Amino acid sequence: MQAEKLILETDNNGHLMQQPKLPANARLEAIFLVLEELSHKKKRQPPADIAGKGKIVGDIIAPVVPPEDWDAVQ
């Protein structure tokens, strides 16, 4: 068995935009997976009751405790 990956595109009516070249006198099995376009994915949003209510009150990069208190450093 030989596998070949084809990416097919359809128009607004669902018709193939170009017909692929297939081997002559062959039996083929096709499984179609619809590829999601990145631009069509919906952007994640926080729930409306908490959206915009967060507040940064300190340094979010520096550690809370000094490195001397870390077990991994010793």
C-alpha positions as CSV (number, residue, x, y, z in Angstrom):
1,M,0.0,0.0,0.0
2,Q,1.3,3.5,-0.9
3,A,0.0,6.6,0.9
4,E,-0.1,10.1,-0.7
5,K,-1.3,13.2,1.1
6,L,-3.3,15.7,-0.9
7,I,-4.6,19.0,0.2
8,L,-7.8,19.8,-1.7
9,E,-9.6,23.2,-1.8
10,T,-13.2,23.9,-2.5
11,D,-15.1,26.9,-3.7
12,N,-18.1,28.6,-2.0
13,N,-20.4,25.8,-3.3
14,G,-18.2,23.0,-2.0
15,H,-16.9,22.0,-5.4
16,L,-13.2,21.1,-5.9
17,M,-11.2,24.0,-7.3
18,Q,-8.9,21.6,-9.2
19,Q,-9.1,17.9,-9.8
20,P,-6.1,15.9,-8.5
21,K,-4.1,13.6,-10.8
22,L,-4.8,10.0,-9.7
23,P,-3.2,6.7,-10.7
24,A,-4.8,4.9,-13.6
25,N,-6.8,1.7,-13.1
26,A,-6.5,1.8,-9.3
27,R,-8.8,1.4,-6.3
28,L,-8.5,4.3,-3.9
29,E,-9.7,4.8,-0.3
30,A,-10.2,8.5,0.7
31,I,-10.7,9.9,4.2
32,F,-11.4,13.6,4.2
33,L,-10.4,15.8,7.2
34,V,-11.5,19.4,7.1
35,L,-8.6,21.6,8.0
36,E,-9.4,24.5,10.2
37,E,-8.0,27.9,9.1
38,L,-6.3,29.8,11.9
39,S,-8.0,33.0,11.0
40,H,-11.4,31.4,11.5
41,K,-10.8,30.3,15.1
42,K,-12.7,32.2,17.7
43,K,-10.5,34.1,20.1
44,R,-10.9,32.9,23.7
45,Q,-12.6,35.4,26.0
46,P,-12.9,35.3,29.8
47,P,-16.3,35.0,31.4
48,A,-18.1,38.4,31.3
49,D,-18.4,38.5,35.2
50,I,-14.6,38.5,35.6
51,A,-13.4,40.2,32.4
52,G,-11.3,43.3,33.0
53,K,-11.4,43.0,36.8
54,G,-7.9,41.6,37.3
55,K,-5.2,43.9,38.7
56,I,-1.4,43.5,38.9
57,V,-0.2,44.8,42.2
58,G,3.5,43.9,42.2
59,D,6.4,42.5,40.2
60,I,5.2,39.5,38.2
61,I,8.7,38.5,37.1
62,A,10.7,38.4,40.4
63,P,10.3,35.5,42.8
64,V,8.3,35.9,45.9
65,V,11.0,34.5,48.2
66,P,14.8,34.9,47.9
67,P,16.8,32.2,46.2
68,E,18.4,31.3,49.5
69,D,15.0,29.8,50.6
70,W,14.8,27.5,47.6
71,D,15.5,23.8,48.2
72,A,16.6,23.3,44.6
73,V,19.5,25.8,44.9
74,Q,21.2,24.0,47.8
